[in-house]
């Protein structure tokens, strides 16, 4: 920026974009949204397990981030800050959600087909849904999105040891739900 011309927003770091947004740049937050909306939606979807609710949570999260951008302290990466806001929006929506009558269960995959990956994915989604919110959120961040334990702790607002224990308990519960035991694979169906 030696010529006195501001760099295009696409070339700025996340921290620079957030600072420019706080300073009144109308385009800066839009670039942050463009960069991170897909990843935040994936986190929200794995947290709430409903595409429409996930979209609402991402919208809530980005609106909150837009309004509270001046509260960003810079102690963590902007993505970590956004993760935390979106996960909190998900948890808030889940707490407010009124229970509804469950839909009838349908067999989604033919158990005798060669497309086991579909079955496995559905089994894992069902197993994840059975976990408590804290364990599911920790596993989604650490195991599915490869977020480091320390960063997951910041996102969820708990100690690193809590993340480690939630992941360990969640993995054990998933293994039990899926019929796995340590060091063994499930028996093949006849």
Secondary structure, DSSP 8 states (H G I E B T S, - for coil): -TTS----GGGS-HHHHHHHHHTT-TTHHHHHHHHHHHHHHHHHHHHH--HHHHHHHHHHHHHHHHHTGGG--SSS-HHHHHHHHHHHHHHHHHHH------------S-TTSS-HHHHHHHHHHHHHHTS-HHHHHHHIIIIIS---HHHHHHHHTS-HHHHHHHHHHHHHHHHHHTT--TT-------
